[in-house]
Amino acid sequence: MLPPLETAHRADRILKALAAQGGFDVQSPPEIDDQVLRLVHRPDYLEFLESAHSRWRAETGAPAEGDAVAYIRPLLDGIGRKPTHVYPQLGFYSNDVDSILEGTWRAARSAAASALAVARDIHEGNRVAYAICRPPGHHAAAGTFGGFCYLNNTALAAAWLTDQGHRVAVLDVDTHHGNGTQSIFWQRGDVLTVSIHGDPEVHYPFFAGFEEERGEGEGLGTNLNLPLPTGSSWKTYVSVLAQALQAVHDFGAEVLVVALGVDTHIKDGVLGLQDGDYPHLGRSLVQAALPMVVIQEGGYSPGVLEMAVPAVLSAMGEASS
């Protein structure tokens, strides 16, 4: 068994790095109204997340520090009925091997509250606002969790801003495809979703993120996937980023929601960005000339979060001032 990459300590690492850099106004978000979560998640899924660990302990006698993990999932052909007991529900509502802990619901709600708070900041006229969301969110769909993601913070910010009348584009620069975000907006034409990521043929989430995925129904043409070969450097990345920003411009977006994963760094093993590339990323994103909600997604290796997040945000601030 290997320890998980996604832990609460990631948020502490980012906070300490921002404090060391200086110049950032750090605030705690207000409590979130769970009804807002229904903008992107099904009610039955939210009820499951909130109660799963306590129900699992009641049925098994497991301790509070235990991990509730799925051991069976429904067949892909769709035959069967929706389960009512928590054991099969752990498989029904997940698409990965992630567990649910006693504090999962509390932590996920807190991350979602941060995403909503920065969306409100932009709605009220600020140009750039950043949320230290952990657990992250872009692999969570309307009714499933996976990839350390339980509530989709990026999708929530985009959906809430759209609900306020803004025309919104999502640009996901995490090294893994934002399959949950894509799924949530798959049939919606009012939000553009763009994802730059490592080739899903060989990298998580494997089953989504290919170029031919363009959306469906009203959403046809409002989903753009830009997969990159393993180890791609900034030279390759920046040309694809320009393509993504052009799509945002062509869509007529008024607000850009950036899913900021810094696991594009070579140390995290999928793409090949280096330390000096992250200021360039920040300056490139500012070239969209749009108000920006920045939501933290991935980034794990020692030193990567501490270097890359302040580098991106500082470059954004300098370029937009």
C-alpha positions in Angstrom: 0.0 0.0 0.0 1.3 3.4 -0.9 0.3 6.6 0.9 -2.1 8.9 -1.1 -0.7 11.9 -2.9 -3.7 14.0 -2.1 -3.6 14.9 1.6 -4.7 17.9 3.7 -1.0 18.8 4.0 -1.1 20.1 0.4 -3.2 23.1 1.5 -0.7 23.9 4.3 2.2 23.7 1.9 0.5 26.2 -0.5 -0.4 28.6 2.4 3.1 28.6 3.7 4.5 29.2 0.3 2.1 32.2 -0.4 3.0 33.6 3.1 6.7 33.4 2.3 6.2 35.0 -1.1 4.1 37.8 0.4 1.5 40.1 -1.2 -1.5 37.8 -1.0 -4.7 38.6 0.9 -5.7 35.2 2.4 -9.2 34.8 3.7 -11.4 31.9 5.0 -14.6 31.4 3.0 -18.1 31.7 4.5 -20.1 28.5 5.1 -21.6 27.1 1.9 -25.3 26.5 1.5 -25.5 22.8 0.4 -28.4 23.7 -2.0 -25.8 25.5 -4.2 -24.0 22.2 -4.7 -27.1 21.0 -6.6 -26.0 23.3 -9.5 -23.6 20.5 -10.5 -24.3 17.4 -8.3 -27.4 15.2 -8.0 -29.2 15.3 -4.7 -28.9 11.5 -4.1 -25.1 11.7 -4.5 -24.8 14.6 -2.1 -26.9 12.7 0.5 -24.7 9.7 0.0 -21.4 11.6 0.5 -22.7 13.2 3.7 -23.8 10.0 5.3 -21.6 7.3 3.7 -18.9 7.0 6.4 -21.3 7.0 9.4 -23.6 4.4 7.7 -20.5 2.3 6.8 -19.3 2.3 10.4 -22.8 1.5 11.7 -23.1 -1.5 9.4 -19.5 -2.8 9.9 -18.5 -1.7 13.4 -15.4 -0.1 11.9 -13.6 2.6 13.8 -13.9 6.3 13.0 -10.4 6.3 11.5 -11.4 3.5 9.0 -11.4 3.9 5.2 -14.8 3.2 3.5 -13.7 1.6 0.2 -15.8 0.1 -2.6 -15.2 -3.5 -3.4 -17.8 -4.0 -6.1 -19.2 -1.8 -9.0 -22.1 -2.3 -11.4 -21.6 -3.8 -14.7 -21.1 -1.5 -17.7 -24.1 -2.9 -19.5 -26.4 -1.1 -17.1 -28.4 -4.2 -16.0 -29.4 -4.2 -12.3 -31.0 -1.8 -9.8 -29.8 1.1 -7.8 -28.5 -0.2 -4.4 -29.9 1.0 -1.1 -27.1 -0.3 1.3 -23.9 1.6 1.8 -21.6 -1.3 0.7 -22.7 -1.4 -2.9 -23.3 2.4 -2.9 -19.6 2.9 -2.4 -19.1 1.3 -5.8 -22.2 2.8 -7.4 -21.1 6.4 -6.6 -17.4 6.0 -7.4 -15.3 5.6 -10.5 -11.9 5.0 -8.8 -10.4 3.2 -5.8 -10.5 6.3 -3.5 -11.9 5.9 0.0 -14.3 8.0 2.0 -13.0 9.1 5.4 -14.8 10.5 8.4 -13.8 14.0 7.4 -14.3 13.7 3.6 -17.6 15.5 3.5 -16.4 18.3 5.7 -13.3 18.8 3.7 -15.0 18.6 0.3 -17.7 21.2 1.5 -14.9 23.5 2.6 -13.1 23.3 -0.7 -16.4 24.0 -2.5 -17.0 26.9 -0.2 -13.6 28.4 -1.3 -14.5 27.9 -4.9 -17.9 29.7 -4.5 -16.2 32.5 -2.5 -13.8 33.3 -5.3 -16.6 33.1 -7.9 -18.5 35.7 -5.9 -15.3 37.9 -5.7 -15.2 37.9 -9.5 -18.9 38.5 -9.8 -18.4 41.6 -7.5 -15.8 43.0 -9.8 -12.4 41.7 -8.9 -10.1 40.6 -11.7 -8.3 37.5 -10.3 -9.2 35.4 -7.3 -7.7 32.1 -6.3 -9.1 29.2 -4.2 -6.9 26.7 -2.3 -9.3 23.8 -2.9 -8.4 20.5 -1.4 -9.6 17.9 -1.9 -9.5 19.0 -5.6 -12.6 18.5 -7.8 -12.2 18.2 -11.5 -12.6 14.3 -11.6 -15.9 14.4 -9.7 -19.0 14.1 -12.0 -22.6 14.9 -11.1 -23.0 11.6 -9.3 -19.6 10.0 -8.9 -16.3 10.6 -7.1 -12.8 9.6 -8.1 -9.2 10.9 -8.5 -9.2 12.3 -5.0 -12.2 14.5 -6.1 -15.6 14.4 -4.3 -17.3 17.8 -5.2 -16.4 19.5 -8.5 -15.1 22.9 -7.3 -14.2 24.1 -10.8 -17.6 23.2 -12.2 -19.4 24.7 -9.3 -17.6 28.1 -9.8 -18.4 28.0 -13.5 -22.1 27.0 -13.0 -22.7 29.6 -10.3 -21.2 32.4 -12.5 -23.3 31.2 -15.4 -26.3 31.3 -13.1 -25.5 35.0 -12.4 -25.6 35.8 -16.1 -21.9 35.6 -17.1 -20.7 33.8 -20.2 -18.1 31.4 -18.8 -15.3 29.3 -20.2 -13.4 26.7 -18.2 -9.7 26.1 -19.0 -8.2 23.0 -17.2 -4.4 23.0 -17.2 -4.0 20.1 -14.7 -1.8 17.3 -16.1 -4.9 15.0 -16.0 -8.0 15.4 -18.1 -10.9 17.1 -16.2 -13.3 14.3 -17.0 -15.8 15.2 -14.3 -16.0 18.8 -15.5 -16.4 17.6 -19.0 -19.2 15.3 -18.0 -21.1 17.9 -16.0 -21.2 20.4 -19.0 -21.3 17.7 -21.8 -24.8 18.6 -22.9 -24.7 22.3 -22.1 -24.0 24.9 -24.7 -23.6 27.8 -22.2 -20.2 26.8 -20.8 -17.1 26.1 -22.8 -14.8 23.4 -21.4 -11.2 23.2 -22.5 -8.7 20.7 -21.1 -4.9 20.5 -21.8 -3.5 17.2 -20.4 -1.3 14.2 -20.8 -2.5 11.6 -23.4 -5.3 9.6 -21.7 -4.4 6.6 -23.8 -1.6 6.1 -21.2 -2.5 8.4 -18.3 -5.4 8.8 -15.8 -8.4 9.1 -16.3 -7.8 6.8 -19.4 -11.5 6.6 -20.5 -12.0 10.3 -21.4 -10.0 13.3 -22.7 -9.6 12.4 -26.3 -9.8 14.9 -29.2 -13.0 13.5 -30.7 -15.0 14.3 -27.5 -16.8 17.5 -28.5 -20.0 17.4 -26.4 -23.5 16.3 -27.2 -26.9 17.9 -27.9 -26.8 21.6 -27.0 -23.2 21.1 -25.8 -21.9 19.9 -29.2 -18.9 21.9 -30.1 -18.4 23.4 -26.6 -15.9 20.8 -25.3 -12.3 20.9 -26.5 -9.7 18.4 -25.5 -6.0 19.0 -26.2 -4.0 15.9 -25.1 -0.2 16.1 -25.2 2.5 13.4 -25.5 4.1 12.3 -22.3 7.0 14.6 -21.3 5.9 17.5 -23.4 8.0 20.6 -22.7 6.9 24.3 -22.5 7.7 24.8 -26.2 5.0 22.3 -27.1 2.7 23.3 -24.3 2.6 27.0 -25.1 1.4 26.5 -28.7 -1.5 24.3 -27.4 -2.2 26.9 -24.7 -2.5 29.6 -27.4 -5.1 27.3 -29.2 -7.0 26.9 -26.0 -7.1 30.7 -25.4 -8.2 31.3 -28.9 -11.2 28.9 -28.4 -12.0 30.9 -25.2 -12.0 34.1 -27.2 -14.1 32.6 -30.1 -16.7 31.5 -27.5 -17.1 35.1 -26.4 -16.3 34.2 -22.7 -16.7 37.0 -20.2 -15.1 35.1 -17.3 -12.4 32.4 -17.4 -12.4 29.7 -14.7 -8.9 28.1 -14.6 -8.5 24.7 -13.1 -4.9 25.1 -12.0 -3.1 21.8 -11.7 0.7 22.2 -11.4 1.3 18.5 -11.7 2.4 19.4 -15.2 5.8 19.7 -13.7 8.3 17.1 -14.8 8.7 15.8 -11.2 5.0 14.6 -11.2 5.8 12.3 -14.2 3.3 13.1 -17.0 4.3 16.3 -18.8 7.7 18.0 -18.8 7.3 21.6 -17.5 10.2 23.1 -15.5 10.4 25.6 -12.7 10.9 28.6 -15.0 7.8 27.8 -17.1 5.2 28.6 -14.4 5.6 32.4 -14.6 5.2 32.1 -18.3 2.0 30.2 -17.7 0.6 32.9 -15.4 1.5 35.6 -18.0 -0.1 33.6 -20.8 -3.3 33.2 -18.9 -3.6 36.9 -18.3 -3.4 37.4 -22.0 -7.0 36.2 -22.2 -7.8 39.7 -20.8 -10.7 38.3 -18.8 -11.6 38.2 -15.1 -10.3 34.9 -13.7 -11.4 32.4 -11.1 -8.4 30.2 -10.3 -9.2 26.9 -8.6 -6.4 24.7 -7.3 -6.4 21.1 -8.6 -3.3 18.9 -8.7 0.4 19.2 -7.9 2.1 16.9 -5.5 5.8 16.4 -5.6 8.0 18.0 -2.9 8.8 21.6 -3.8 6.4 21.7 -6.8 3.4 23.2 -5.1 5.6 25.6 -3.1 7.3 26.9 -6.3 4.7 26.7 -9.0 1.6 28.1 -7.3 3.2 31.4 -6.1 5.0 31.7 -9.5 1.7 31.5 -11.5 -0.2 33.8 -9.2 2.6 36.4 -8.9 3.0 36.5 -12.7 -0.7 36.9 -13.1 -0.7 39.9 -10.7 2.3 41.5 -12.3 0.9 41.1 -15.8 -2.5 42.4 -15.0 -1.3 45.4 -12.9 
